[in-house]
Amino acid sequence: MCGIAGFMGQGNKEILLKMMSTLEHRGPDDQGTYIDGAIHLGHKRLSIIDLTLLGRQPMSNEDDSIWLIFNGEIYNFQDLRQSLLAKGHRFKSLTDSEVILHLYEEVGTEMFEKLNGMFAFALWDKKQQKLYLVRDKMGQKPLYYAFIRNALVFASEASAILEHPLMEKRLNLMSVSKFLFYEHVPTPDCIWENISQLKPASYLEYDHGRRDYKITKYWQLRYLPRLSLSEGDYIAILEEKLIAALKRHLVADVPVGLYLSGGLDSTTLAYYAQKILNGKLETFTVAFAEKSFDEQFKARETADKLQTKHHEIKFGAQDFIKTTFEIIPKLDIPFADSSLIPAYYLHKFAKANIKVALGGEGGDEIFVGYPIYTAHQLLKYFRAIPASLRRLLVVPLINRIKTSYKNETWTYRLKKFVEANDYLENPYYCQQIWLGAFGVDRLTQLFKKEYHEAIGLGALFANIDLYKRDAGENEGLMDDGLTKADRASMVNSLEMRAPLLDNELVEWVNRIPFDQKYNRGKTKLILKRLMKDKIPENIIKGKKQGFTPPIAEWFVKSFPAEVKEYIFLDNGLFDLKYVGQLWEEHLAQRQNHRKLLWTLFVWNLWSSENINKGRG
């Protein structure tokens, strides 16, 4: 796992090194540069496979006509390597990176679809004078780019691009409103003007001779044709593919561990990883004190049953606020999923023992694990109520119900459900409103009137339309969880892998009929059938808790002064009277505004460090 940075056009080595310096946390083990005329490539290395100097980057082929800087892991590199060796290619290292160079020599851009992994890389074809920027199929690794004054600038993080002197540090107000809505800035947008994120499963091809570029999608999720198998065959094949995916993800020349949350996904991975590693698996858990939020006992029971070498760390309110002030200002982009904080804390704790961690990211999406799908089923009944009755009676009555600070209570979910009242004909819009923070009405009240046109509320759902163009109904978005996994791990110089997002596994699971995964409110059916009698029964039957810390209560009881200090900062954009209304409603438990207050808090903390300080 590494950090990459570079540009094609005006600039020099000093600029390149300055860009690379912002990525030190992504690659503290080594660094390298390649400069030839207008092309500048920089690489910061976190050594995982082939720790020798032969793995240094930028890396070239035999005649130095193709150059590569690579961030990520190619999980099927050994199979690809054997195939290339059979065709006469010769390798100087044991890295997965070198496979990319030889595969490009063999099949050109057709090779992108053949890669099973998480990655973002830049490949310079000197003979054709073409630069390729490529991002993995699921979007696990980030890649930002900008075209400015005839120069193409790119990097693993937006902050590195801002170090190029051609770039102006200008806030994108439309992205600010999207951040407050989604709790992150969704692809392909960026918080900064003139910078974009490359979409997953896409590559940007820049022709230096013609000074133009095109972006091509090289792969897309497919759900058809649906599989038609017996229940026994579904389970047998799923087990086979899970084991194969895990074996690929366990390849490393450094210590590997697994994060055990007490949920079904991570427990499943622990069960099979322990078998593959012959009983030598190390597991790690973060433990909350609040019972409605904590899964430590489930994780401990699983670790005992599987006999893993288990590590557990306590995480309380003061750990949370201290960690928040430690990580949020370090991020290159604002990010308000509160589970980022305990995730970062766990990575920091685990780093003393391992350099690679496995986690259950993607399991809820591919196996249908979110309780949100039950809300989708309820939509048709809610739509049947006359619109005027919903607006004038049902919604106001529900909003008057007193709430609590506990984790995902029925009152909290019911209040979030009716927030989508104006968007009932589009279930995807409803889902984002349920999962997100500030909806359109709240954003209108939050932003001062003079900014309403600039924040582009009419385009708030455009990213959902983009994501759903090629996806089937009931399939979740992954921009949030994958960004969290990448940033929380890489700030700690630790690699995070998601075996459940293995390309071969995902492609097969997506074709399983939906009713084999979800039926009448019951989630992850096929995975639960597979794991029956293999893991503790309370893991299979227990309700989903997630990794969300109890911030609703902590805001009021543990660190209200810190919260108030930042949510009431006058940044010129927000109506502080409305912010005060949100705070008072939360304090009186008339509403659980944890998402709104936390997102505001994160924005003001992040922006005070990244916008109001430094260049620009």
N, C-alpha and C positions, 0 to 999 in steps of 0.2 A: 504494500500500500504506500502511496507516495503523493507528492504534489507536483503538478506540472504548470508551467507558465511559458509564454512565448509571444512572438509577434512577427508579422510579415510587413515590412515597410520601415519607416523612419525610426531610428533609435540606435542604441549601441549596447555593449556588454554591461556597462555600468547600470543602465536602466533595467536590463534583464536581471541582474543580480539583486537589484532593489525589489523587483517584483517577487523574485524567489524568496527573499528574506521574510516576506509576510507568510510564507508557507512552511516555516521551519518546523512547526508542530506536526505537519503531515509527513515530513521526511527528515528526521534529525540525524540519520545514520551516515548520509553521504550526499554529495551533490555533484552535478556536472552540467556543462553547457556545450552547445554546438552553434556556431555562427558561420554563415557563408553568404556574403552579400546581404540581401534583405531579410533572409530567414534567421530567426533567433529562437533557439529552443533551450529551455532550462528545466532541470529535474532535481527534485529533493526526494531522497530515498529513505523509505522505511523498509529495511531488509527482512523479508519473510521466506523467500525461496531462493536458493543458491546465494549464500551470504558472502561469497568471494567477490573479488574485484571484477571477475568476469561478468557479474550481473549489473555493473555500473551503466548508467544512462546519462545522456542520450546514447542509444545503441544503433549500430548500423549493420547492413548486410555485408557480404564479402568484399564488394567493390565500392562500398561507401556511397552507393547511388540512392539508398533508401535509409532514412533516419527516423527513429522512434523515441518519443517520451510517453511513458505509460503509467497510469495510476489504476491499480485494481488487481484482480486475480482472474486467470482463465482456468476454470475448473476442469475442463476437458483437454488441457494442454498436452498431457502425456499421450493420449490417443492421437491427437493431431501431430505430435512430434514423431511418433512411430510411422504414421502414414507419410510424412514428409521425408523421413530418413529412407523409406522404401523407394521414394522417387528420386533419390540421389542428393538431397539437401544435406549439408553438413553444419553442425552446430558447434559453437565455441563455449557455450554455457549450458547450464541445466535449468535456466529460467523459463517461465511461461512467456515473458516478454519477447524473447527471440523467436518463438513460434509465430508470432504475429508478422514479423518481417518476412520469414520464409513462406508463410501462407499467402501473404500479399504477392510475393514473387510468383507464386503458383497460380492463383486465381483472381488476383486484383481485388476490386471492391466486393466481389461475391463472398469474400472471406468473412465479412462482418457478421453475417447471419450464422456462420458456422461456429462462432465463439460462444461458449456457454460460460458466463461469468458476470462479474461486476467490474465495470471499467469505464474509464474516460482516457482517450489518448489522442495524440497528434502524430501524424505520419507524413513525412516530407519525401515526395518522389522527385528527386533532383532532375532526372531525365525528362520527365513530363512537366516539370515546374508546377506541380500541384501539391497543395497542402490539404490533408484530410483531418478534420476534427470529428471524433466518433464517440458516441455514448452508448452504454449497455442497454439491453432490451427493457429492463424494468426501471431504469433510472436510479440505480443504487449509488452511483458515483456522480458527483456534480461536474458540470463543465459550462463555463461562462465565456462569452465572446462579445466583442464590440468592433464595429467598423467606424473609424474616425479618420478623416483627412487622408484617405487612400491607404490607411493601415488597418490590418486585421490584428487585434490583440485578444489573447485568450488566456484562461487560467482555471485552476481548480476552484478558486474562490474569487468573488467579485472584488475583494479588497486588493488583490494582486493587480488586477487590471487598472485600478485607480492610481497605481504607482507609476503608470506610464504618463509622461508629461503631456501627451496629446489629449488625455482624458480630463474632462471637467467634472468635478464632483457636484452633481445636481440631483436633488431628490425628485423622484417620480411620484407625484401626489396620487395618481391613480393606483399605483402600487401600494401606497400607504393605506388607502381604503380597502384594497384587497387583503392586505395583511390583517387589518382589523376584522375582516369578515372571515377569512380562512384560517387565521392564526399563523399563517406563513405566507410568503409571496409565491404563488404557484407558477410553474413552468408554463410558458416561456418568458414570463416577466422577471424583472429584477427591481429592487428598491431604488436603483440608480438609473437616471436617464441614459439612453444610448447603450445600455448593457442588456444582453439577453441570455437566457439559459437555453442550451441546446436541448431539444426534446428527447426523451428516451427513444431507443431503437432508431436513431437518426444519425446521419453524418452530413457534415458541411464540407463541400468540395470547393476549394478556392483555386482558381486558375490564375497563377501569377502573371502569365503572359498577357492574358486578356483583361486582367484586373476585375474579374467578376466571380460570382459564387452561386452555388445552388445548394439547397438542403433537401436531402432525400430520406424517406422513411424506408428502412431496409427490412423491417419485420413488424408484424402486428399481432395482437392477441386474437386467437381464434377459438370459437366455441362450437363450431360445426365441422364435420358431422358429429353429432352426439354419440357417445358410446352406448352400446346395448349389450350388457353382460349380466351374468348372474351375480348375486350379492357376494358369493364366495370368491368369484373371479375378481370383482372390484377390490376386495380386501387383499387378496393375494398379490395382485399387481401393484397396488398402492404400497404394500410393504416392500416389495422388491425395488420399486423406484425410490422410496424413502431411503433405504439402505444404500443404494447406489449414489444418491445425492449426498448423503452424509459422508461417504467414503471420499468423494471428490472434495468436499469442503474441509476435510480433516488433514489434507496434504499441506505440510508446512515443515520448515527446518527450524522452527522455534516452538516453544510451549503453547498449546491450545487448550482453552477451557470453555465452559458453557454456562450461560446465565439461566438460572432456574428460578422462574417466577412463581411457581405453584399452579400455573395454568396448564391446559392440555397440550398446547404447542411445544413449549419448552420441555415438558415432562416426556413427551413422545420422543423428542430429539435426545434427551438424556438416556432414555431406555436403550435406544439403538446405538448411540455413541459409546455407551459403556460396554456394550457387547463387542463393537468394532475394536475398541481400544483395550480389550481384554482386562477390564476392571480397573483401568488407570485414569478414569475421567475425573477432572476437577470441576466442581460446580460452585457458583457464586450467587448469593441472594442479598438483596437489600430489604430490611425489615422496618415497617412503620409500626408505631406504638398503637395507633388507632385501629380497633378491631375491624370496623367496616371497610378499611382500606388495605388491610394486611393479609398477605398470603404466606408468611414465613413458616407457619406450622405445616402447611401443605408441602412447601418446598423441602422442609426438614424431613417430613415423613417419606417423601420420594427419595431424598438422598440416602436415608437410612435403608430403605427397601432395596435400592439399587447399589448400595455400598460405594457411593462416590466419595471422593475426598472433598468435603463440603466446607465452604467459607461463608460466613454470614456477618453482615455489618448493620448496625442499628442506624436509623435515619429519622431524626426528629425535626421539629420546627426550626430550631436554631441552625441545624445543619443545612436545612433548606434555604434559609435566607442568606446565610454565609456563602453557600455554593452558588446561589443566584447572582450575587454581586461578583463572584469570581468568573462565571462563565459567560453571562449575557453580554458584557462589554467586549469579550474576545471574539464573538461571532462576526463573520463577515456580512451576515444578513440578520434581520430581526426574526425571531422564531418564538412562538408563544404556546406551544404544547407544553404544559407544565410538567409532563413526565420526562422532559429533557433533563430536568434538574437531578432527580434520583438516578437517572441513567448515567449522567456524567459522574455522579458520586460513586456509582458502582464501578464504572470503568477505571476511575482513579484508584479505587481500592484493589481491583483485580490486577492492575498493571504490575504490581510487585511480584506476581506469580506467573503471569502469562503475557504473551504479546499478540495473540489472536483469540478472539472470543466468538462463540456461536450463539445466536439468539433466535427467537421464534417469529421474527418479523415476517409478515406476509401470510401467516397461517389463517388469520381472521378473514383476509381477503379471498384466498383461494378455496378455503373450506367453508366459508360463510359462517363466521363466528360472532358477528356483531349483533347485539340485541336490536339494533336499528332496523333489521329486516322485519321484525314484528311490527314496528311502526308503519312500514310499507304496507303490510297486510291490513292495517287499520284505516289506511287512507280512504278506501272505498266507502267505508261506513261513515267517516267524517264528512266526506264529500256529499253523502246522501242528505245531510242536514241542510235545509235552505240557507243560502249565503247570508241573508239578512239576519236570520236567527243565530247563526254562528257568530257574526260580527257584533250584534247588539246584546246577546245574552250569554252564549256558551263561553266565548273567549274571555269576556270580563269576569264571569263567575269563576273560571279556572284561575285567573290571575289574582283573585282575591284570597285564594287558599294560602294559608300560612305554610311556609316551607321550613326546611332544616338544613344543617350544614353536613349531613351525612352523605356517604358516597352513593350517587346514582339512585336516589329515592324515587318512588312513583310520582311524588308531587313535582320533583325537578323535571322528570321526563315528560310529564303531562304538560307542564308550562312550556317546555321547549317544543313539544309537539304542536301546540296551537300557535306558536310563533310563525309557522309556515302557512297560516290560514289564507294568505293572498296568493299562494303559489301551488295550490293543491293539484292543478292539472299537470304539473311537471314533477314527478317523484324525485328526480335527481336534484332539482333545486331545493325541494323539501329536505332531502337528506343533508345537504350542506348547511341549511339553516339549523337543523337539529344538532349537527356536529360542531358548527362554527361558533363564533362569538357575536359580533355586531351585525345584525341584519340591515336591510335597506332603511327601514324606518328609524332604527337607532343611529345609524350613521348620519342620517339627515339631521337628527337632533344633536349629535356629538360635534360635527364639524360646523364651524361658523359659516354663515350664509354665503359669504364672499368666496368660499372654496367649493361650493356645491357643484358648480360646472366643471371645475378642474379635476375633482376626484372621480368623475365618470361613473356614477352609480348605475347608469344604464348598461354599462359593460361589466358589471360585477360578476355575472354568471357566465361570461364568455369562455372562461377556462374550463368550466364544466362541460359546455357544449363541445369544446375541443377534445377533451378527454373521452367523452362518451361517443364520439363519432364512430369509433371502431370497436366499442365495447358493448357487451350484452348487458341487459338489465340485471340488477342485483349484484353487480361486480363492483368492488370498492375502489377508491382512489388511494394511491400509495405515496403521494408527494410528501405528506406529513411524516409518516413513520420512518421513511427511508432517509429523509433529511435529518431527523432526530438521530438515527443510528449513525449516520456519517459524521455529523458535527460532534456529538457527544464522545465518540470514540477517537476521532482524529485530533481533537484538541488535547487528548491525553496520549497521542502518538501510539494508539492501539488500534489494531485492525478488527473490524466487526464484520462477521459473515452471516448470511441468512440462508441456510440450507433449504428452507421451504420455498425460496424463490429460485431454486435451481431451474434452469430453463426447461430441461426435459421433464421435470416433475410438474411444473406449471402448465406446460402444453398438454400434458395428459389429464391433469386434474380439471382443467377448464372444460374438457369435453365430457366430463361426468354429468349426467342429468342433474338439474338443480334439486329435484326432490330427493336425491341420494345424499345431499349435503344439508338441506333445510326442509323441514316439514312441520307445519302447525306449531310454530314457535320453538321447535327443537333445532339447535344449531350443530354443525360439524358432525352430522350423523355418521358418515362413513369413517371418519377418524376415530370416533368413539367406539364404533364396532370393531375396528382394528385393534384398539388398545384395551378392550375389555379383558379382564383377568391378567393383564400385564402390569398395570400400574394401580395405585390406590384408587378405590372406587369413588372416594369423595372428589378426586380430580375430575373424573368423568361426569359425575352428577352435579358438581358444584357450579354455581352461577359465575359468569365472567365478572372479574373485578377490575382488570386492567392494571395500569401502573401509575394511575393518577394520585398524587399526594393530596392530603386533606386540607387544601389551601383555603377553602371556604371558611372553615373554623379558625385556621391559623391567622388569616387576615385580621380577625377581630380579637382573638385571645392571645396570640403569640408575638406578632410584630406589626400592630396597626400603625405605629408611628412611621415605620419605613414605607409602608404601603401609601399612606396619606402623603408623605413627602414627595413621592414620585407621581402618583396619579393626579395630584393637583399642581404639578409643574405647568407653568404657562408657556407653552411652546408656540403660541400664536395661532394654532390650528383649531383647537377645541374650545367648546363652550364649557367653562368650568362650573357654571351653575348646573348644567345637566350632569356633569361628573359628580357633583355633590349630591344630586338626587339619587344616582345609582348607589353611592356609598351609604346614604341614609336608609334606603330600601334594604340593602344587604345587612346593615347593622341591626335593623329592626326585624329581620328575617321575614319581611314581606315578599322578598324575592331572593333567590340564590344567584347572585351576580358574579360568581367566582370567575367564569370565563371572561366576562367583560372587564372586570377590575384587573385581572391578571394580564390580559392583553394590553390594556392601557399602561399598566406598570412596566411591562417589558418594553413597550414602545418608548416610553419616556426614559427608562434606564439606558436602553441601547442607543437611542438617538442623542442623548446628552453626552455620550462618550464617542460616538462615531460620526455625528453630524456637526455638533457644536464645538468639537475640538479638532485640531489638526488642520490639514490643508483644505481649502475650499471655503 
